[in-house]
């Protein structure tokens, strides 16, 4: 009988030993959050340009296009959120400004003239400094954030002098908006 008891104890000891020597693994998962301020409350604002597209005529006397004004209209419905959002400032910024000029009246990449990638400078309202890409222009004006109000800004487009080899140009710019929270 003694031998049977000893064997049973030995087996239990082995089982116990296995559960104690099992390894415990842990793994850390990195967690991060990115908040894109440019999309915060994006459904509460509408930007429109008037006119939304322009065709310019070349002026041979000044060797470029005449300065042009475009209205930037801002409509906001952030007021509908009530006191949950307290906003009295917003920011406008130039997201992109690009142009291309060609030595033919037909847009063809092989006839692209180098050096005309940014022929237009954009000025906000009566500012003497041109808008720079990704630079925010902060505007304090709480009147935009009440029911039924709209805000209008003037964008002035000033064009660089064009060489005699240029026959056709096109371009575009993108204006961004964000609430200054």
Beta strands, then each sheet from edge to edge (+ up, - down):
strand 1: 45-50
strand 2: 58-59
strand 3: 64-65
strand 4: 68-76
strand 5: 89-102
strand 6: 112-113
strand 7: 120-124
strand 8: 136-140
strand 9: 150-159
strand 10: 168-179
sheet 1: 1+ 4- 9+ 7-
sheet 2: 2+ 3-
sheet 3: 6+ 5- 8+
sheet 4: 6+ 5- 10+
end
